[in-house]
Amino acid sequence: MKLVYYIRRFGYNALPDFFFKWNYKRLKRFEKECNERELKERLDYYFKIDNHFEIPEKAVAVKNFKRTRGTDYYLDLKEFFHYFSGHTRFAYQFGDDTHVNSYPTLFKARPIGGKNENSILFKLNKNRHFKWVKDPIRFADKKDKMVWRGGAYLELRREFVKRFWDHPLCDIGQTNKPKEPDPWQKEYLSISEQLKYKFIFCPEGNDVATNLKWVLSSNSLCFMPRPKFETWFMEGTLKPGVHYVELADDYSDLEEKIEYYSKHIAEAEKIIGNAHLHVDRFRNSDLEDLLCLKVLEQYAAMSGQGEGMKFR
């Protein structure tokens, strides 16, 4: 599947200019028809800088853009560089970095709040993060337990797994590679298997929780501490008790909340419904593409490269 994905993506980027000119005009027509308020709200969220700035020294010209760290990141940005002339320059950072640079930079993730405006959010590594599910199981029909599988390399995740791997209300386990000789090292559990549980844990790692998007699209209830990082998915707009169930940072309330929402089905389903509404904001592929284009257009314009568009 991964090979097919890369063949398709590299093939897309090999298409001739007239295709991208056609697609650019199509997206511009869509811009006149789409929800103007939603477009502005999301663009303002991703791109917070409202003053002009000089092109950063670290910025790379489109004509010099090469695949280095992270093929997925490269492909996600390259897809939209086709709309800009070769001399247009952008500063970008690939990977799970969450620091804020001293100059405007395209990032996958940034800290929520504080002076984070130099981290301009772009939809990067989307094949890994932006997955939705069609969940055939009603919340009421799922197991009264919380499930999680994933890498526990950071201390916070490792401590969580050690504490709850054998808890009667949990099915928790790390899937570290190489395998570790610990009782909390467990076998991989597919998404379809995890969907059999009422509650799914969504812990942050180096940045955001990878499973958060598909969990919020499911009929299971997301359990997590209040997030500290945000991506294109706008995690900073998620509200505890509205879109997910907030856990204390020390997980001291985990058992209590599993028992509570196992009994209060209607409350749980209301939260799940709100989570679905949040996910719906990201399902329109034309709006997603238009926003990616608009973020780069705004970067070019605010850095004095207003003539950087290849097509008009």
MARSETOR-117658 format. One record per atom (N, C-alpha, C): x, y, z. Coordinates in pm, whole numbers, plus 32768, in hexadecimal, padded with zeros to 4 digits. Layout:
N
XYZ;...
***
This chain:
312
80527F888000;800080008000;8056807D8000;80C1807B804E;811B80EF8054;815C81077FCD;8184809B7F8A;81C380A77F07;816280E57EA2;80E580B67EA2;808080EC7E47;806B81807E62;806781A57EE3;805482317F09;80C482877ED0;8141825A7EDF;81B282AA7EAE;81B282B27E16;818E82477DD4;8187824A7D41;812282B27D14;80B082B37D54;804783147D31;807583A27D4C;80B383B97DC0;80DC84417DE4;814C84757D8C;81B184227D71;821D844E7D18;81E884617C8A;818A840C7C61;814D841C7BDF;8100849E7BD3;80BA84C37C3F;807185427C41;80D085B77C2E;814185B37C73;81A086217C6B;81E986267BE5;81DC85BD7B94;821B85BB7B11;81BD85EE7AA3;814386127AC8;80E486427A65;811386C77A29;80ED86E579AD;811B8760796B;80D887DD79A5;811288517986;80E388CF79BC;805188EC799C;802388C27925;7F9A88E67901;7F3588A6795F;7F588833799A;7EFD87F679FD;7EF288507A78;7F64887F7AAA;7F6188D17B23;7F22895A7B09;7F30898D7A8E;7EEC8A097A6A;7E5689F57A6C;7E2A89847A34;7D9A89627A37;7D6989547AC6;7DB7890F7B19;7D8C88F77BA3;7D8D89797BF4;7DEC89D07BD8;7DF18A517C1C;7D728AA17C00;7D4A8AA67B82;7CD18AF07B5E;7C558AAF7B9B;7C568A2A7BA3;7BE689E37BE0;7BD98A067C74;7C4A8A087CBB;7C498A2B7D49;7C1E8ABB7D5E;7C468B137D03;7C1E8BA07D0F;7B888BB07CF7;7B508B607C9F;7ABE8B627C8D;7A798B2E7D0A;7AB28AC57D44;7A798A8E7DBF;7A7D8AF57E30;7AE78B467E33;7AF58BAB7E9C;7A7F8C0C7E9C;7A488C2B7E28;79D88C887E1E;79568C497E4E;79548BC37E56;78D98B7D7E7A;78DA8B467F08;79508B387F43;795A8AF37FC5;792E8B4D8038;79278B1480AE;79008B5E8126;796E8BC28149;79548C41812F;79BA8CA98141;79E68CB481D3;79898CA5822E;79AA8CB082BD;7A068C3E82EA;79E78BC482BE;7A398B5082E1;7AC58B5F82A6;7ACC8B8C822A;7B4E8B9F81E9;7BA38C038236;7B688C758258;7BB38CDE82A0;7BDB8CB1832C;7B7E8C718372;7B9B8C4583FB;7C108BE483FF;7C108B8783A2;7C7C8B2483A2;7CFF8B608371;7CFA8BB4830C;7D758BF382DB;7DB48C4A8347;7D628C95838F;7D958CE983FC;7DD08C94846D;7D9B8C1D847E;7DCE8BC484E6;7E598B9084C0;7E688B688445;7EE88B2F8418;7F538B9B8408;7F298C0F83D7;7F878C7A83B5;7F658CF3840C;7FAC8D02847C;7F8B8D6984DD;7FD48DED84C5;80398DED8472;808A8E66845C;80388ECB840C;802F8F48843E;7FE38FAE83F7;803A902483CB;80BE901583D8;811A907C83A9;81769042833F;81A2909782E3;82009069827C;8286904682BD;82CB8FE78281;834D8FBD82B7;83AE8FA48244;842E8FAB8265;84958F908200;849E8EFA81E6;84C68ED7816E;84D78E49814F;85468E1281A8;852C8DA981F6;85938D738250;860D8D408203;86818D4B823E;86FB8D1881FF;86F18C8281E5;86AA8C3B823C;869E8BA9822E;86378B7F81C4;85F38BE1818A;858D8BC08126;85CE8B8380AA;85878B24806E;85B78ADB7FF8;85618AFF7F7F;85A18B1A7F0F;85588B377E94;85148AB97E61;849F8AC97E28;84548A577DF4;84A88A067D92;84F58A487D3E;85468A017CDA;85B689AF7D1A;85D989CE7D98;864389847DDF;860D89227E45;858989127E49;854B88BA7EAB;856A88297E8B;85AA87E37EE8;85D487597ED2;859F87007F43;859386817F25;856A86207F8A;85DF86027FE6;85D086238064;8638860880C8;85FA85B68139;85D685F581A4;859D85AF8217;8506859E8206;84DA85218201;844A85078201;840B850E8178;83FA849A8136;83BD849780B1;832D84CA80B5;82E084A3811B;825684D08124;824E8568812F;82A485A18181;82A686338191;82C68676810B;832B864280C8;835586788048;82E086787FE5;829C86087FDA;822E85FB7F7A;81BB86597F9C;819E8669801D;812D86BE8045;814787508025;81C3877C802D;81E48807800D;81F988197F76;823A87B97F38;825387BF7EA8;81D187CA7E5A;816A87897E89;80E887897E46;80B688177E2C;80D688747E86;80A488FC7E7B;810E89607E4C;818B89367E48;81F3898A7E0F;81E3899A7D78;819789407D39;818289487CA8;813E89CB7C7F;80FB8A0C7CDC;80B08A857CBB;81048B047CC8;81858AF47CE9;81DB8B687D00;82538B657CA1;82838BDB7C7E;82F78BE47C26;83738BB27C6F;83D78B8A7C24;844C8B497C5D;849B8B9D7CBF;84958C237CB4;84E48C787D0D;849D8C967D92;841D8C727D9E;83D38C8B7E1A;840D8C377E8B;84228C757EFF;846A8C317F6C;84118C1F7FE6;84208BAB8026;83D58B8A809F;84338B4C8106;841E8B6C8184;84658B2881F1;84088ABD8229;843D8A45823A;83EA89D6826B;843E897E82C7;83FA8933831C;843A88D68379;83F088538373;843587E78350;83F88763834A;8411871783CC;83BA86B783E9;83CB8664845F;836B868984CE;8383864F8544;832A866385B7;835586D8860F;83A8873185DB;83D887A2862A;836487FE8651;8369883086CC;82FF888986FC;8336890C8732;83B78925871E;83ED89A6874A;83BB8A1386EC;83C88A908716;839D8B0186C3;841A8B4B8696;842C8B578613;84A08B9C85DD;84948C3385EF;85028C7885DF;85028D0B85E9;84D38D4B8568;84B48CFC8504;84868D2E8482;840F8CD88455;83B78D0E8402;833F8CC483D6;83658C44838B;832F8BD383BD;83548B508389;82D88AF8837E;82CF8AAB8313;82648A488304;828589CE835A;822A89AA83B3;823B8939840E;81C488DC8405;81D98860842A;81688803843C;8120881F84C0;816D883E8529;8133884D85AE;817388C385F6;812A88F98656;815E896686A8;811F895E8733;815A89A28796;811B89A6881A;809689F08814;803889C78866;7FB88A0D886E;7FCB8A8888C8;7FA88AFB8894;7FB28B7688E2;803F8BAD88E7;804D8C1C892F;80CF8C5E8938;80F18CA488B5;816C8CCC88A8;819A8D11882F;81C18CAA87C6;815D8C768783;81748C0A8723;815D8C348693;814D8CB7867B;81268CE485F5;818E8CC88589;820F8CBB85AF;82748C9C8549;826C8C0C8517;82228BBA855E;82098B318530;81868B3184E1;81938B31845F;811F8B348405;80F98AA383E6;807F8A7F8405;805889F483F5;803C89D28363;8071895E8338;8058892B82B2;8033889782C0;7FE788658260;7FB787DB8266;8026877D8238;807987538296;80EC86FF8279;80DC867582B8;811B86118277;8111858582A4;807F855982AE;80318586824E;7FA085718255;7F7784E08241;7FC6849281F9;7FA2840681E5;7FA383BA8269;7FFB83E082C4;8003839C8346;7F9B83D283A8;7F82845283A3;7F2F848F840A;7E9C849C83E5;7E7E84B88367;7DF484D58344;7DAF8459830E;7D868405836D;7D3C838B834F;7CB6838F8396;7C4D836C834E;7BC98364838A;7B9A82D18387;7B3982B283D8;7B03822A83DA;7A6C822C83C9;7A3781BE8395;79A781A68394;798D813E8400;795A816C846E;794A811784E3;78BE80D884E3;78B5805584D4;7831801484CC;77F37FF48555;783E800D85C0;78117FE48646;77DF805C8694;7768805386C9;773380BE871E;778280C587A0;778C813B87D9;77D5814C8856;779E80EF88C1;771C80E688CB;76DE80958935;770080018929;77267FD488B2;77427F46889C;77D67F2388AB;78287F8288CE;78B87F6A88D9;78DD7F3C8967;79577F0B8974;798A7EDD89F5;79A07F538A54;79817F3E8AD4;79907FA68B39;7A227FB18B67;7A7B7FC38B08;7B0A7FCD8B29;7B4B80398AD3;7BC480628AFD;7C1480BD8AAE;7C8780708A6D;7CA0808C89ED;7D07804589A4;7D7280A68972;7DED80738965;7E5880BD8922;7EC8805E88FD;7EFE80758885;7F7980348858;7FD1809E8817;80528095882E;80AC80F587F0;813880ED8828;818E813D87F1;821781448821;8220819188A3;826181568906;827481988987;830A81AF899D;833F820E8953;83CE822B895B;83E982A189B9;838982FE89BF;839783708A1A;836A83488AA5;83A3838B8B08;838C83628B93;82F9836C8BBB;82B383D28B8C;822783E28BB3;81D2836D8B82;81E683428B07;819C82CF8AD4;81C6824F8B1A;824882428B32;827A81C98B71;824081B98BFE;823B82258C49;820482208CD0;816F81FD8CCE;812882358C69;809A82178C5D;808481828C43;80D2814A8BE6;80C280BD8BC2;80E380648C3A;814E80818C80;817480338CF6;810580328D5F;80C080A28D68;805B80B28DD1;7FD7806C8DB0;7FB380688D2F;7F2C803A8D0D;7F277FBE8CB3;7F987F838C94;7F977F138C34;7F437E9D8C63;7F377E8A8CE7;7EE97E1A8D1A;7E6F7E478D6A;7E467EC68D58;7DCF7EF98D9D;7D527EB58D64;7CF37E8B8DB7;7C7D7E438D86;7C237E958D29;7C2F7F1A8D2B;7BDE7F6E8CD4;7C297F9B8C57;7CA07F638C42;7CF47F908BD3;7D2C7F1A8B83;7D437F338B04;7D907ED88AAF;7E007F2D8A74;7E697F3C8AC0;7ED57F998AA1;7F567F4C8A87;7FA07F748A20;801F7F328A07;80757F8189A7;80F87F7889BB;81557FB6895D;81777F5488EE;81977F8C8879;81BE7F388806;82497F6487D7;82A17F7B8836;83267FAC8816;83727F4D87BA;83C37F888763;841B7F3A870A;84AA7F6A871E;85057F0C8737;84EF7E7C8748;849E7E5E87C6;84627DE787C8;84107DC0883A;84637DC188BA;84227DE98927;84657DED89A9;842E7D7F8A02;84817D448A58;84567CD28AAB;84097CFD8B26;839F7D4B8B10;834D7D7D8B7E;82C07D478B6F;82797D328BDE;81F07CFE8BD4;81917D5F8B8F;81B37DDF8B8C;815D7E428B4A;817D7E518AB5;81DF7E048A83;81F67DFC89F3;818E7D9D89BA;81377DCF8963;80C97D7E892F;80C97D818897;80767D2A885E;806C7D2287CD;801E7D998795;803B7DB78719;7FF47E2086D0;7F5E7E0486D1;7F0F7E6C86DC;7E7E7E5F86DA;7E497EBA866B;7E047E81860B;7DD47ECE8598;7D6C7F3585C5;7D557F96856F;7CF07FFB858C;7C677FBA859C;7C477F5B8546;7BC47F198551;7BB37ED185D6;7C1F7E9B860D;7C197E5B8691;7C097EC486FF;7C4E7F3386F0;7C437F9E8755;7BB87FDC8757;7B747FDB86E6;7AEE801586DF;7A867FC5872E;7AAD7F528761;7A517F0387B2;7A487F378842;7A9D7F9A8863;7AA27FD088EB;7A5D805888F2;7A1B80728961;79D780F38972;7A3881688977;7AAE815289B0;7B0B81C089C9;7B9381A3898A;7BC982088946;7C4C81FA8908;7CA5826B893A;7D1982478969;7D7982A689A0;7DC582EA892D;7DD6836B8935;7E1B83B888CC;7E8B840B890B;7EFE83CD8927;7F6A84168969;7FC4845F8906;7FEE84D68929;8051851C88D8;80D884D788E5;812984E4887D;81B184AD887F;8213851F886B;825D851A87FD;82B5858A87DD;8266860787BE;81F085F48783;819386648772;81068631878E;80AD8635872C;8021860F8745;801085778742;7F9E854B8774;7F7D84BB8771;7F5B849386E2;7FA3843186AE;7F8E84058623;7F0183CE860F;7ECB838B8675;7E4983498664;7DD283A6867B;7DEA842386A0;7D7D847B86CA;7D158490865B;7D4384A085DE;7CE584BF8572;7C82844D855B;7CB783D1854F;7C5A83648534;7C04834385AD;7C3983598625;7BE88340869D;7B71839F86A2;7B8884208683;7B1B84818687;7AB584698617;7ADA841C85B1;7A7A83FB8547;7A2F837A8565;7A53833885D1;7A1682B785F4;79A082C98653;79648259867B;78F9825B86E0;792E823A876B;79B1823F877A;79EE823087FE;7A0D82BA8837;7A2282BE88B9;7A39833D88FE;7ACE83528914;7AFE83C888EC;7B8B83EA88FC;7BA88413898C;7C0C83CF89C9;7C3E83F38A4E;7CCC84288A3E;7CE9849C8A76;7D7184D08A70;7D8185468AD0;7DFC855F8AFF;7E1685DC8B45;7E0686508AE3;7DF786C88B17;7DE9873C8ABF;7E6487468A64;7E50875089E0;7EC387528985;7F1987D08993;7F9A87BF8978;7FFA882E8980;8027885D88F6;8009880C888F;8035882E8808;7FBF882987A8;7FCF886E8737;7F65887286D3;7FA088698648;7F4E883785EB;7F748829855F;7F0488648509;7F068840848A;7E9D8868842C;7E1288428460;7E0B87DE84B6;7D8C87AE84EE;7D53880B8558;7D9E8873857B;7D6F88DB85D8;7D4C88A28661;7DA988538696;7D948815871A;7D79887D8787;7DAE88F68773;7D9A895F87D6;7D0A898D87E2;7CB489688783;7C26898D878B;7BD1892087CC;7C0D88AC87E7;7BC288408826;7BA8886188B9;7B2D884988E5;7B07886C896E;7AEA87EE89C0;7B2387E78A3A;7B0687748A91;7A7387718AB8;7A3B86FA8AB9;79AD86ED8AD9;7952870B8A64;798C873F89F6;7940875E897D;796A8702890B;79EF86F888F4;7A2386A58888;7A6B862788BB;7A9586298937;7AE085B98971;7AD185BC8A08;7AFD85518A4A;7AFD854B8ADD;7B8B85698B0D;7B9885D18B5C;7C1C85F98B8C;7C4485A58C06;7CBE85738C02;7CF7852B8C73;7D5A85858CBB;7D6685728D3C;7DCC85B98D88;7E5685908D56;7EB685E98D60;7F3D85CC8D2E;7F7A85528D72;7F5085358DEF;7F8484BF8E35;7F2684468E29;7EBB84558DD9;7E5B83EA8DBD;7E1383B78E3B;7E0F840A8EA3;7DD183E08F21;7D3983CF8F14;7CFE84098EAD;7C6C84018E9B;7C44839F8E2D;7CA183518DFB;7C8482FB8D88;7C1782948DA8;7C25824D8E15;7BC481E58E39;7B3982218E4E;7B3682928E93;7AB782D48EAE;7A6F82FB8E2D;7AB9832C8DCB;7A7A835B8D50;7A5282E78CF5;7A9D827B8CF6;7A7282058CAB;79ED81D28CE2;79E381C88D65;796881978DA4;78F381F78D8B;790F827A8D90;78A482DD8D7E;786982D58CF2;78BE82D98C8B;788B82DC8C01;785C82528BD2;788281E88C1A;784981658BFC;77B581618C21;778F81B28C83;770581B68CB1;76B482268C70;76F682968C53;76B0830B8C1C;76C2830D8B83;767A82B58B42;7689829F8AB2;7666831D8A62;75F8835F8A87;75CA83D38A3B;763384448A3E;7671845A8AB1;76D884C18ABC;7750849F8A63;777584218A64;77E683F58A11;77C68409897D;774E83E48955;772983EF88C8;77208480889B;76FC84DB88F6;76FA856988D3;7788859B88B6;77E885728907;7874859888F0;78A5855F886C;788284E18852;78AA84A287D4;786E84EC875C;77F185188768;77B2856586FD;77FA85E786E2;7824862B874C;787086A7873C;78F9868C86FC;7936861D871F;79B685F786E3;79A585E2864D;793785A38625;791B858D8597;790A8612854D;78CB8673858D;78BA86F6854E;7942873A8538;799D87288596;7A2487608584;7A69871C850F;7A60869A8508;7A9E864F849A;7A65867A8413;79E38697840F;79A286BE8392;79E2873A8354;7A20878D83A4;7A6088078370;7AD487E68313;7B08876C831B;7B81874782D1;7B6686E08263;7AE986C78248;7AC6865C81E9;7ABA868D8158;7AAE870F8144;7A9D874480BC;7B268754807C;7B4786FE801D;7BCD86FE7FE3;7BEC87807F97;7B8787BC7F58;7B9E883B7F13;7BC188AA7F75;7B7B88AF7FE6;7B998913804B;7C2488FD8086;7C47887F809C;7CCC886080D2;7D3988908072;7D2888747FF1;7D8C889D7F8E;7D9189357F82;7D1D89737F83;7D198A057F78;7D608A467FEE;7D4C8A128066;7D8D8A4A80DC;7E248A3980D7;7E5389C480A8;7EE389B28098;7F1C8A1A8038;7ED78A2F7FC9;7F028A937F68;7F008B1F7FA6;7E968B3F7FF1;7E898BC5802C;7EF58BE08093;7F1C8B7C80E0;7F888B8E8142;80098BB680FB;80288B70808E;80A28B8F8044;80968C157FFB;80228C347FC7;800B8CB77F87;80228D277FEB;7FF08D148064;7FFD8D7B80CA;808F8D8A80F5;80D68D1980FF;81648D1F8122;81AF8D7080B8;81938D548039;81D68D9B7FCC;81B58E307FD0;81368E507FE4;810D8EDD7FE3;81488F29805A;81448EED80D2;81748F31814A;820B8F3F814D;82518EF080FD;82E28EF880F6;83118F46807A;82B58F92803E;82DA8FE57FCC;82EC8F9A7F4B;82AE8F237F40;82BB8ED37EC6;82338EC47E83;81E98F337E80;81628F307E4B;815A8F087DBA;81C88F127D72;81C98EEB7CE4;81F78E5A7CD2;81FC8E117D3F;82338D8A7D3A;81D88D207D01;81568D427CEC;80FA8CDF7CB5;811B8CC27C22;811B8C447BFE;81398C1C7B76;80C28C357B18;80488C247B4F;7FD08C307AFD;7F7A8CA37B2D;7F318CDE7AD3;7ED78D4D7AF4;7E4D8D347AB8;
***
